[in-house]
Amino acid sequence: MQTTEIAVGPARATDAPEPEVVHEADWRVRFRRALAFGNISALYLLALMVVVFALWVPDTFLTSGTWRSLLSDQAVTCLVAVGLVLPTAAGVIDLAVGAQVGLGAVLVARLLVSNVPIPVAIVLSLLGGAAVGLFSWLMITRARIPSFIATLAVSSLLAAAIAWLSESQQIVDLPAGFGKLGTGQLLGITYPVYILLAVAVLLWYVLERTPAGRRVYATGGNVNAMGGSSEAAELAGIRVSRVILFSLITSGAVAGLAGVLLTSQLSTGDPTVGPGYLLPVIAAVFLGSTQFRGGRFNIWGTVVAAYTLAVGVKGLQLAGLPIWIPDLFNGTALLAAVGLAAWRKPPVTRREAILRLIRNNTTTAWTARRARRSELLARAATADGAAAPAPETAGAADDAMHEARWVVRVRRAVAFQNVSALYLLALMVAVFSLWVPDTFLTSGTWRSLLSDQAVTCLVAVGLVVPTAAGVIDLAIGAEVGLGAVLVARLLVGHVPTPVAIVLSLLGGAAVGLFSWLMITRARIPSFIATLAVSSLLAAAVAWVSESQQIVDIPAGFGKLGTGQLLGITYPVYIMLAVAVLLWYVLERTPAGRRVYATGGNAQAAGLVGVRTTRVILFALITSGAVAGLAGVLLTSQLSTGDPTVGPGYLLPVIAAVFLGSTQFRGGRFNIWGTVVAAYTLAVGVKGLQLAGLPIWIPDLFNGTALLAAVGLAAWRRRHTTRRIGPGRFKRPHPTAHQPSAPKPGRPGALPNVRSSDSN
């Protein structure tokens, strides 16, 4: 029996510390992390703003009435933000959330004035919001449309639905008892605050304490820039489609509830209230992701962020600053929030690229590449020898192949997938010619259509460049508005016309430069960065124009937009000139190839030497300058600087660009496909307007066209991948007369020839 001696002596420096010491140190680390600026920056910002406004406007800011109204008024915004946390955490960007609030507001009002009981009207409004979430889910998962494009189109459809329900006017005469839901108080606090807290607690519990919440985070954790794939979650057995369905339906129902509370507070169904919630809500969600949970979207961080932003806007309004301050503040807050979130989780793309470069330059990698190259060369030589035709039949085979190629080219050129917009255009011309022949077939209608659509087509042509480079520019409409009011303000300031035009183009280019900084330097996803830039531009447009039309523009400036040559106005020729120039750059120059390479795979393009940041800079500056030119032409046509014209161009332009990508070039964004698509959509809207249909028809048509365009593009890419992709990488099997290629590991081995009579 062996005995074990145990040495007893003084403790060494390397011995483990006592449990009490470890516990105390652990609590100190947790306490420091909890109070770190990176973890509760919104609370520090809130404290700073309270001190500043308390010193700036103490008579109004420090009153109890101000804080009670702030708490109650912000409850609806905070409720929408809390609901939006779920789809955002699942990797889905829902740009239709503001329109969903508007739909809930007018739907409950319409039901109440139709004598529907209040509980039933509330439930139906929540179900309406859930139905919108279901429709968005179908577009994202079944039609495979990127979430921000799908929800942007859904917002246009909802705008048409809101106009139809409300008849484009406020719905009044609601039951008196319904107002108590939004204005009734308990302990001096209105009911919406308690409803907000109840929904926040419920969703917090689901996200943080249930398997469903873990699935939501897992689904969004593997999504690249809110729009990539969630393959890791699928490989782990998570049904990603169901997770996205749950998050979108929940968010839609919460947005519907927010609309109900808003109508109860206002005692009227206002069809214009929804879109104003989009930017504050998205800013609150992204700023909230930097609070408490280390970069994870969470409920209580969103609540704190929403009220922090509300305090900032309220204080600035109480200080008597202009009405465009909220747009400026919300845009800045969104950029700061997402930039801070990106800074907290820096990308590792450069590190991965270096490691991959090291791995690809090892001896093993070199040997594998040489072996693979030898195999491919042997296979190609074998295939060439087997397929070589006899000399007497070579000429006839070449002639037949040449003829077959031309037949295939013609068939592809006229195939529906390649020129679907032209077939759609022909169909609409035939339908409207029979429906409204007295107005649709006149030469005046077509000349006005050609001239009026030139500005929209010009903006779409400029947007092709950043979209081809993989950048979604949601500020394109605001850039047009900035160019319109900037040239008008310069002209009434007695600036010479050529100088005013050049400065307007430079202003658009400067916006592109700023967007580039946010995307590449602050590492903010392009659609979020440009959405925030659009808010900043809305403030800039309101400041330049003083929120009113700019008149008394020099008479000679109007000739640029209304002058004619051969019966066609100048903007058409300018649009064609810009289109030819950009077509040449994209299709015939190395710069264009770099643009397409960057949009196809930016990381791969960077590894082969393409400076992707410079490509994106070129694309955004070009698009901004073209948008500025479009604003100049628009002001010349209207003879006034209108600060409201810009946002209306966003949906038609994006629809034209994506529909154009399905034309002529097999899924690639291109210039002439965009031109054809823009005029095709314009013919549809014009025909419906001439037929006397309601004013909300353009929203419905543009939203449907955008969904159809992007869905068709996704279907074409999927169809091509399934049909061609596997075959390209399939190794040919040796036939009876075809020897197999020598294995790379045996360079001296003879090919294994199979005889025709072997068993």
HUSUL-V907415 format. One record per residue. N is the residue number from 1. RES is the residue in three letters. OMEGA is omega in whole degrees, 0 to 359 (999 if undefined). Layout:
BEGIN
n->N res->RES omega->OMEGA
n->N res->RES omega->OMEGA
END
This chain:
BEGIN
n->1 res->MET omega->181
n->2 res->GLN omega->177
n->3 res->THR omega->181
n->4 res->THR omega->179
n->5 res->GLU omega->180
n->6 res->ILE omega->181
n->7 res->ALA omega->179
n->8 res->VAL omega->181
n->9 res->GLY omega->180
n->10 res->PRO omega->181
n->11 res->ALA omega->179
n->12 res->ARG omega->181
n->13 res->ALA omega->183
n->14 res->THR omega->179
n->15 res->ASP omega->180
n->16 res->ALA omega->179
n->17 res->PRO omega->179
n->18 res->GLU omega->180
n->19 res->PRO omega->181
n->20 res->GLU omega->180
n->21 res->VAL omega->179
n->22 res->VAL omega->181
n->23 res->HIS omega->180
n->24 res->GLU omega->179
n->25 res->ALA omega->179
n->26 res->ASP omega->179
n->27 res->TRP omega->178
n->28 res->ARG omega->179
n->29 res->VAL omega->179
n->30 res->ARG omega->181
n->31 res->PHE omega->179
n->32 res->ARG omega->178
n->33 res->ARG omega->181
n->34 res->ALA omega->181
n->35 res->LEU omega->181
n->36 res->ALA omega->181
n->37 res->PHE omega->180
n->38 res->GLY omega->183
n->39 res->ASN omega->182
n->40 res->ILE omega->181
n->41 res->SER omega->180
n->42 res->ALA omega->179
n->43 res->LEU omega->175
n->44 res->TYR omega->178
n->45 res->LEU omega->178
n->46 res->LEU omega->179
n->47 res->ALA omega->179
n->48 res->LEU omega->181
n->49 res->MET omega->178
n->50 res->VAL omega->179
n->51 res->VAL omega->183
n->52 res->VAL omega->183
n->53 res->PHE omega->175
n->54 res->ALA omega->177
n->55 res->LEU omega->184
n->56 res->TRP omega->181
n->57 res->VAL omega->185
n->58 res->PRO omega->185
n->59 res->ASP omega->183
n->60 res->THR omega->187
n->61 res->PHE omega->186
n->62 res->LEU omega->181
n->63 res->THR omega->180
n->64 res->SER omega->179
n->65 res->GLY omega->178
n->66 res->THR omega->183
n->67 res->TRP omega->176
n->68 res->ARG omega->179
n->69 res->SER omega->178
n->70 res->LEU omega->180
n->71 res->LEU omega->182
n->72 res->SER omega->183
n->73 res->ASP omega->183
n->74 res->GLN omega->183
n->75 res->ALA omega->181
n->76 res->VAL omega->179
n->77 res->THR omega->180
n->78 res->CYS omega->178
n->79 res->LEU omega->178
n->80 res->VAL omega->180
n->81 res->ALA omega->179
n->82 res->VAL omega->177
n->83 res->GLY omega->181
n->84 res->LEU omega->180
n->85 res->VAL omega->185
n->86 res->LEU omega->179
n->87 res->PRO omega->179
n->88 res->THR omega->176
n->89 res->ALA omega->178
n->90 res->ALA omega->177
n->91 res->GLY omega->182
n->92 res->VAL omega->175
n->93 res->ILE omega->184
n->94 res->ASP omega->178
n->95 res->LEU omega->179
n->96 res->ALA omega->186
n->97 res->VAL omega->177
n->98 res->GLY omega->178
n->99 res->ALA omega->177
n->100 res->GLN omega->175
n->101 res->VAL omega->178
n->102 res->GLY omega->178
n->103 res->LEU omega->178
n->104 res->GLY omega->181
n->105 res->ALA omega->183
n->106 res->VAL omega->181
n->107 res->LEU omega->179
n->108 res->VAL omega->178
n->109 res->ALA omega->179
n->110 res->ARG omega->179
n->111 res->LEU omega->182
n->112 res->LEU omega->179
n->113 res->VAL omega->175
n->114 res->SER omega->175
n->115 res->ASN omega->173
n->116 res->VAL omega->179
n->117 res->PRO omega->185
n->118 res->ILE omega->179
n->119 res->PRO omega->180
n->120 res->VAL omega->180
n->121 res->ALA omega->179
n->122 res->ILE omega->180
n->123 res->VAL omega->179
n->124 res->LEU omega->177
n->125 res->SER omega->176
n->126 res->LEU omega->177
n->127 res->LEU omega->176
n->128 res->GLY omega->176
n->129 res->GLY omega->177
n->130 res->ALA omega->178
n->131 res->ALA omega->176
n->132 res->VAL omega->176
n->133 res->GLY omega->177
n->134 res->LEU omega->179
n->135 res->PHE omega->177
n->136 res->SER omega->178
n->137 res->TRP omega->178
n->138 res->LEU omega->181
n->139 res->MET omega->184
n->140 res->ILE omega->187
n->141 res->THR omega->182
n->142 res->ARG omega->176
n->143 res->ALA omega->177
n->144 res->ARG omega->176
n->145 res->ILE omega->177
n->146 res->PRO omega->191
n->147 res->SER omega->183
n->148 res->PHE omega->176
n->149 res->ILE omega->181
n->150 res->ALA omega->182
n->151 res->THR omega->174
n->152 res->LEU omega->176
n->153 res->ALA omega->178
n->154 res->VAL omega->177
n->155 res->SER omega->176
n->156 res->SER omega->177
n->157 res->LEU omega->179
n->158 res->LEU omega->176
n->159 res->ALA omega->176
n->160 res->ALA omega->179
n->161 res->ALA omega->179
n->162 res->ILE omega->178
n->163 res->ALA omega->179
n->164 res->TRP omega->181
n->165 res->LEU omega->185
n->166 res->SER omega->185
n->167 res->GLU omega->177
n->168 res->SER omega->176
n->169 res->GLN omega->182
n->170 res->GLN omega->179
n->171 res->ILE omega->185
n->172 res->VAL omega->179
n->173 res->ASP omega->176
n->174 res->LEU omega->178
n->175 res->PRO omega->184
n->176 res->ALA omega->182
n->177 res->GLY omega->182
n->178 res->PHE omega->182
n->179 res->GLY omega->180
n->180 res->LYS omega->180
n->181 res->LEU omega->183
n->182 res->GLY omega->184
n->183 res->THR omega->178
n->184 res->GLY omega->186
n->185 res->GLN omega->172
n->186 res->LEU omega->184
n->187 res->LEU omega->178
n->188 res->GLY omega->180
n->189 res->ILE omega->182
n->190 res->THR omega->182
n->191 res->TYR omega->180
n->192 res->PRO omega->178
n->193 res->VAL omega->178
n->194 res->TYR omega->177
n->195 res->ILE omega->177
n->196 res->LEU omega->181
n->197 res->LEU omega->179
n->198 res->ALA omega->179
n->199 res->VAL omega->180
n->200 res->ALA omega->179
n->201 res->VAL omega->180
n->202 res->LEU omega->181
n->203 res->LEU omega->175
n->204 res->TRP omega->180
n->205 res->TYR omega->180
n->206 res->VAL omega->184
n->207 res->LEU omega->189
n->208 res->GLU omega->188
n->209 res->ARG omega->182
n->210 res->THR omega->175
n->211 res->PRO omega->178
n->212 res->ALA omega->178
n->213 res->GLY omega->178
n->214 res->ARG omega->177
n->215 res->ARG omega->177
n->216 res->VAL omega->180
n->217 res->TYR omega->179
n->218 res->ALA omega->179
n->219 res->THR omega->180
n->220 res->GLY omega->183
n->221 res->GLY omega->182
n->222 res->ASN omega->181
n->223 res->VAL omega->183
n->224 res->ASN omega->175
n->225 res->ALA omega->176
n->226 res->MET omega->179
n->227 res->GLY omega->178
n->228 res->GLY omega->182
n->229 res->SER omega->177
n->230 res->SER omega->185
n->231 res->GLU omega->182
n->232 res->ALA omega->178
n->233 res->ALA omega->179
n->234 res->GLU omega->179
n->235 res->LEU omega->177
n->236 res->ALA omega->177
n->237 res->GLY omega->181
n->238 res->ILE omega->176
n->239 res->ARG omega->188
n->240 res->VAL omega->182
n->241 res->SER omega->179
n->242 res->ARG omega->178
n->243 res->VAL omega->179
n->244 res->ILE omega->177
n->245 res->LEU omega->179
n->246 res->PHE omega->183
n->247 res->SER omega->181
n->248 res->LEU omega->178
n->249 res->ILE omega->178
n->250 res->THR omega->179
n->251 res->SER omega->178
n->252 res->GLY omega->179
n->253 res->ALA omega->178
n->254 res->VAL omega->177
n->255 res->ALA omega->175
n->256 res->GLY omega->176
n->257 res->LEU omega->177
n->258 res->ALA omega->176
n->259 res->GLY omega->177
n->260 res->VAL omega->180
n->261 res->LEU omega->180
n->262 res->LEU omega->177
n->263 res->THR omega->178
n->264 res->SER omega->179
n->265 res->GLN omega->184
n->266 res->LEU omega->184
n->267 res->SER omega->177
n->268 res->THR omega->176
n->269 res->GLY omega->185
n->270 res->ASP omega->182
n->271 res->PRO omega->185
n->272 res->THR omega->190
n->273 res->VAL omega->190
n->274 res->GLY omega->187
n->275 res->PRO omega->182
n->276 res->GLY omega->181
n->277 res->TYR omega->189
n->278 res->LEU omega->185
n->279 res->LEU omega->179
n->280 res->PRO omega->182
n->281 res->VAL omega->180
n->282 res->ILE omega->177
n->283 res->ALA omega->180
n->284 res->ALA omega->182
n->285 res->VAL omega->183
n->286 res->PHE omega->175
n->287 res->LEU omega->178
n->288 res->GLY omega->180
n->289 res->SER omega->179
n->290 res->THR omega->185
n->291 res->GLN omega->166
n->292 res->PHE omega->191
n->293 res->ARG omega->173
n->294 res->GLY omega->177
n->295 res->GLY omega->180
n->296 res->ARG omega->175
n->297 res->PHE omega->184
n->298 res->ASN omega->189
n->299 res->ILE omega->188
n->300 res->TRP omega->172
n->301 res->GLY omega->178
n->302 res->THR omega->179
n->303 res->VAL omega->179
n->304 res->VAL omega->181
n->305 res->ALA omega->181
n->306 res->ALA omega->180
n->307 res->TYR omega->175
n->308 res->THR omega->178
n->309 res->LEU omega->180
n->310 res->ALA omega->178
n->311 res->VAL omega->178
n->312 res->GLY omega->180
n->313 res->VAL omega->181
n->314 res->LYS omega->180
n->315 res->GLY omega->179
n->316 res->LEU omega->177
n->317 res->GLN omega->179
n->318 res->LEU omega->178
n->319 res->ALA omega->176
n->320 res->GLY omega->178
n->321 res->LEU omega->186
n->322 res->PRO omega->185
n->323 res->ILE omega->180
n->324 res->TRP omega->180
n->325 res->ILE omega->178
n->326 res->PRO omega->178
n->327 res->ASP omega->179
n->328 res->LEU omega->182
n->329 res->PHE omega->181
n->330 res->ASN omega->178
n->331 res->GLY omega->178
n->332 res->THR omega->180
n->333 res->ALA omega->179
n->334 res->LEU omega->177
n->335 res->LEU omega->180
n->336 res->ALA omega->183
n->337 res->ALA omega->182
n->338 res->VAL omega->177
n->339 res->GLY omega->178
n->340 res->LEU omega->178
n->341 res->ALA omega->178
n->342 res->ALA omega->178
n->343 res->TRP omega->180
n->344 res->ARG omega->178
n->345 res->LYS omega->184
n->346 res->PRO omega->180
n->347 res->PRO omega->179
n->348 res->VAL omega->183
n->349 res->THR omega->181
n->350 res->ARG omega->179
n->351 res->ARG omega->179
n->352 res->GLU omega->180
n->353 res->ALA omega->179
n->354 res->ILE omega->179
n->355 res->LEU omega->178
n->356 res->ARG omega->178
n->357 res->LEU omega->179
n->358 res->ILE omega->181
n->359 res->ARG omega->183
n->360 res->ASN omega->182
n->361 res->ASN omega->174
n->362 res->THR omega->179
n->363 res->THR omega->179
n->364 res->THR omega->180
n->365 res->ALA omega->178
n->366 res->TRP omega->180
n->367 res->THR omega->180
n->368 res->ALA omega->179
n->369 res->ARG omega->178
n->370 res->ARG omega->179
n->371 res->ALA omega->179
n->372 res->ARG omega->179
n->373 res->ARG omega->178
n->374 res->SER omega->179
n->375 res->GLU omega->181
n->376 res->LEU omega->179
n->377 res->LEU omega->179
n->378 res->ALA omega->179
n->379 res->ARG omega->179
n->380 res->ALA omega->179
n->381 res->ALA omega->179
n->382 res->THR omega->180
n->383 res->ALA omega->179
n->384 res->ASP omega->180
n->385 res->GLY omega->180
n->386 res->ALA omega->185
n->387 res->ALA omega->182
n->388 res->ALA omega->182
n->389 res->PRO omega->175
n->390 res->ALA omega->183
n->391 res->PRO omega->183
n->392 res->GLU omega->181
n->393 res->THR omega->184
n->394 res->ALA omega->182
n->395 res->GLY omega->180
n->396 res->ALA omega->179
n->397 res->ALA omega->179
n->398 res->ASP omega->179
n->399 res->ASP omega->180
n->400 res->ALA omega->179
n->401 res->MET omega->179
n->402 res->HIS omega->179
n->403 res->GLU omega->180
n->404 res->ALA omega->179
n->405 res->ARG omega->179
n->406 res->TRP omega->177
n->407 res->VAL omega->179
n->408 res->VAL omega->180
n->409 res->ARG omega->180
n->410 res->VAL omega->179
n->411 res->ARG omega->179
n->412 res->ARG omega->182
n->413 res->ALA omega->183
n->414 res->VAL omega->179
n->415 res->ALA omega->182
n->416 res->PHE omega->181
n->417 res->GLN omega->185
n->418 res->ASN omega->183
n->419 res->VAL omega->182
n->420 res->SER omega->180
n->421 res->ALA omega->178
n->422 res->LEU omega->176
n->423 res->TYR omega->178
n->424 res->LEU omega->178
n->425 res->LEU omega->179
n->426 res->ALA omega->179
n->427 res->LEU omega->181
n->428 res->MET omega->177
n->429 res->VAL omega->179
n->430 res->ALA omega->182
n->431 res->VAL omega->183
n->432 res->PHE omega->175
n->433 res->SER omega->177
n->434 res->LEU omega->184
n->435 res->TRP omega->182
n->436 res->VAL omega->185
n->437 res->PRO omega->184
n->438 res->ASP omega->182
n->439 res->THR omega->186
n->440 res->PHE omega->186
n->441 res->LEU omega->181
n->442 res->THR omega->179
n->443 res->SER omega->179
n->444 res->GLY omega->178
n->445 res->THR omega->183
n->446 res->TRP omega->176
n->447 res->ARG omega->178
n->448 res->SER omega->178
n->449 res->LEU omega->180
n->450 res->LEU omega->183
n->451 res->SER omega->183
n->452 res->ASP omega->183
n->453 res->GLN omega->183
n->454 res->ALA omega->181
n->455 res->VAL omega->178
n->456 res->THR omega->180
n->457 res->CYS omega->178
n->458 res->LEU omega->178
n->459 res->VAL omega->179
n->460 res->ALA omega->179
n->461 res->VAL omega->177
n->462 res->GLY omega->181
n->463 res->LEU omega->179
n->464 res->VAL omega->186
n->465 res->VAL omega->179
n->466 res->PRO omega->179
n->467 res->THR omega->176
n->468 res->ALA omega->178
n->469 res->ALA omega->177
n->470 res->GLY omega->181
n->471 res->VAL omega->176
n->472 res->ILE omega->185
n->473 res->ASP omega->179
n->474 res->LEU omega->178
n->475 res->ALA omega->187
n->476 res->ILE omega->178
n->477 res->GLY omega->178
n->478 res->ALA omega->177
n->479 res->GLU omega->175
n->480 res->VAL omega->178
n->481 res->GLY omega->178
n->482 res->LEU omega->178
n->483 res->GLY omega->181
n->484 res->ALA omega->183
n->485 res->VAL omega->181
n->486 res->LEU omega->179
n->487 res->VAL omega->178
n->488 res->ALA omega->180
n->489 res->ARG omega->179
n->490 res->LEU omega->182
n->491 res->LEU omega->178
n->492 res->VAL omega->173
n->493 res->GLY omega->175
n->494 res->HIS omega->172
n->495 res->VAL omega->179
n->496 res->PRO omega->185
n->497 res->THR omega->179
n->498 res->PRO omega->179
n->499 res->VAL omega->180
n->500 res->ALA omega->180
n->501 res->ILE omega->180
n->502 res->VAL omega->179
n->503 res->LEU omega->178
n->504 res->SER omega->176
n->505 res->LEU omega->177
n->506 res->LEU omega->176
n->507 res->GLY omega->176
n->508 res->GLY omega->177
n->509 res->ALA omega->178
n->510 res->ALA omega->176
n->511 res->VAL omega->176
n->512 res->GLY omega->177
n->513 res->LEU omega->179
n->514 res->PHE omega->177
n->515 res->SER omega->178
n->516 res->TRP omega->178
n->517 res->LEU omega->181
n->518 res->MET omega->184
n->519 res->ILE omega->187
n->520 res->THR omega->182
n->521 res->ARG omega->177
n->522 res->ALA omega->177
n->523 res->ARG omega->177
n->524 res->ILE omega->177
n->525 res->PRO omega->191
n->526 res->SER omega->184
n->527 res->PHE omega->176
n->528 res->ILE omega->180
n->529 res->ALA omega->182
n->530 res->THR omega->173
n->531 res->LEU omega->176
n->532 res->ALA omega->178
n->533 res->VAL omega->178
n->534 res->SER omega->176
n->535 res->SER omega->177
n->536 res->LEU omega->179
n->537 res->LEU omega->175
n->538 res->ALA omega->176
n->539 res->ALA omega->179
n->540 res->ALA omega->178
n->541 res->VAL omega->178
n->542 res->ALA omega->179
n->543 res->TRP omega->181
n->544 res->VAL omega->184
n->545 res->SER omega->186
n->546 res->GLU omega->177
n->547 res->SER omega->176
n->548 res->GLN omega->182
n->549 res->GLN omega->178
n->550 res->ILE omega->184
n->551 res->VAL omega->180
n->552 res->ASP omega->176
n->553 res->ILE omega->180
n->554 res->PRO omega->185
n->555 res->ALA omega->182
n->556 res->GLY omega->180
n->557 res->PHE omega->181
n->558 res->GLY omega->181
n->559 res->LYS omega->180
n->560 res->LEU omega->183
n->561 res->GLY omega->184
n->562 res->THR omega->178
n->563 res->GLY omega->186
n->564 res->GLN omega->172
n->565 res->LEU omega->184
n->566 res->LEU omega->178
n->567 res->GLY omega->181
n->568 res->ILE omega->183
n->569 res->THR omega->183
n->570 res->TYR omega->180
n->571 res->PRO omega->178
n->572 res->VAL omega->179
n->573 res->TYR omega->177
n->574 res->ILE omega->178
n->575 res->MET omega->180
n->576 res->LEU omega->179
n->577 res->ALA omega->178
n->578 res->VAL omega->180
n->579 res->ALA omega->179
n->580 res->VAL omega->180
n->581 res->LEU omega->182
n->582 res->LEU omega->175
n->583 res->TRP omega->180
n->584 res->TYR omega->180
n->585 res->VAL omega->184
n->586 res->LEU omega->188
n->587 res->GLU omega->189
n->588 res->ARG omega->182
n->589 res->THR omega->175
n->590 res->PRO omega->179
n->591 res->ALA omega->178
n->592 res->GLY omega->178
n->593 res->ARG omega->177
n->594 res->ARG omega->177
n->595 res->VAL omega->180
n->596 res->TYR omega->178
n->597 res->ALA omega->179
n->598 res->THR omega->179
n->599 res->GLY omega->180
n->600 res->GLY omega->178
n->601 res->ASN omega->185
n->602 res->ALA omega->182
n->603 res->GLN omega->178
n->604 res->ALA omega->178
n->605 res->ALA omega->178
n->606 res->GLY omega->181
n->607 res->LEU omega->179
n->608 res->VAL omega->172
n->609 res->GLY omega->178
n->610 res->VAL omega->178
n->611 res->ARG omega->190
n->612 res->THR omega->180
n->613 res->THR omega->177
n->614 res->ARG omega->177
n->615 res->VAL omega->179
n->616 res->ILE omega->177
n->617 res->LEU omega->178
n->618 res->PHE omega->183
n->619 res->ALA omega->183
n->620 res->LEU omega->178
n->621 res->ILE omega->177
n->622 res->THR omega->180
n->623 res->SER omega->179
n->624 res->GLY omega->179
n->625 res->ALA omega->178
n->626 res->VAL omega->176
n->627 res->ALA omega->175
n->628 res->GLY omega->176
n->629 res->LEU omega->177
n->630 res->ALA omega->176
n->631 res->GLY omega->177
n->632 res->VAL omega->180
n->633 res->LEU omega->180
n->634 res->LEU omega->177
n->635 res->THR omega->178
n->636 res->SER omega->179
n->637 res->GLN omega->184
n->638 res->LEU omega->184
n->639 res->SER omega->177
n->640 res->THR omega->175
n->641 res->GLY omega->185
n->642 res->ASP omega->182
n->643 res->PRO omega->185
n->644 res->THR omega->190
n->645 res->VAL omega->190
n->646 res->GLY omega->187
n->647 res->PRO omega->181
n->648 res->GLY omega->181
n->649 res->TYR omega->189
n->650 res->LEU omega->185
n->651 res->LEU omega->178
n->652 res->PRO omega->182
n->653 res->VAL omega->180
n->654 res->ILE omega->177
n->655 res->ALA omega->180
n->656 res->ALA omega->182
n->657 res->VAL omega->182
n->658 res->PHE omega->174
n->659 res->LEU omega->177
n->660 res->GLY omega->180
n->661 res->SER omega->178
n->662 res->THR omega->184
n->663 res->GLN omega->166
n->664 res->PHE omega->190
n->665 res->ARG omega->173
n->666 res->GLY omega->177
n->667 res->GLY omega->179
n->668 res->ARG omega->175
n->669 res->PHE omega->184
n->670 res->ASN omega->189
n->671 res->ILE omega->188
n->672 res->TRP omega->173
n->673 res->GLY omega->177
n->674 res->THR omega->179
n->675 res->VAL omega->180
n->676 res->VAL omega->181
n->677 res->ALA omega->181
n->678 res->ALA omega->181
n->679 res->TYR omega->175
n->680 res->THR omega->178
n->681 res->LEU omega->180
n->682 res->ALA omega->178
n->683 res->VAL omega->179
n->684 res->GLY omega->180
n->685 res->VAL omega->181
n->686 res->LYS omega->180
n->687 res->GLY omega->179
n->688 res->LEU omega->177
n->689 res->GLN omega->178
n->690 res->LEU omega->178
n->691 res->ALA omega->176
n->692 res->GLY omega->179
n->693 res->LEU omega->187
n->694 res->PRO omega->185
n->695 res->ILE omega->180
n->696 res->TRP omega->181
n->697 res->ILE omega->179
n->698 res->PRO omega->177
n->699 res->ASP omega->179
n->700 res->LEU omega->182
n->701 res->PHE omega->182
n->702 res->ASN omega->178
n->703 res->GLY omega->178
n->704 res->THR omega->180
n->705 res->ALA omega->180
n->706 res->LEU omega->178
n->707 res->LEU omega->180
n->708 res->ALA omega->183
n->709 res->ALA omega->182
n->710 res->VAL omega->176
n->711 res->GLY omega->177
n->712 res->LEU omega->178
n->713 res->ALA omega->178
n->714 res->ALA omega->179
n->715 res->TRP omega->180
n->716 res->ARG omega->179
n->717 res->ARG omega->180
n->718 res->ARG omega->180
n->719 res->HIS omega->180
n->720 res->THR omega->181
n->721 res->THR omega->181
n->722 res->ARG omega->186
n->723 res->ARG omega->188
n->724 res->ILE omega->190
n->725 res->GLY omega->182
n->726 res->PRO omega->183
n->727 res->GLY omega->181
n->728 res->ARG omega->185
n->729 res->PHE omega->181
n->730 res->LYS omega->181
n->731 res->ARG omega->179
n->732 res->PRO omega->178
n->733 res->HIS omega->177
n->734 res->PRO omega->177
n->735 res->THR omega->183
n->736 res->ALA omega->182
n->737 res->HIS omega->184
n->738 res->GLN omega->179
n->739 res->PRO omega->177
n->740 res->SER omega->181
n->741 res->ALA omega->178
n->742 res->PRO omega->180
n->743 res->LYS omega->183
n->744 res->PRO omega->181
n->745 res->GLY omega->181
n->746 res->ARG omega->185
n->747 res->PRO omega->182
n->748 res->GLY omega->184
n->749 res->ALA omega->177
n->750 res->LEU omega->177
n->751 res->PRO omega->180
n->752 res->ASN omega->183
n->753 res->VAL omega->180
n->754 res->ARG omega->180
n->755 res->SER omega->184
n->756 res->SER omega->183
n->757 res->ASP omega->180
n->758 res->SER omega->181
n->759 res->ASN omega->999
END
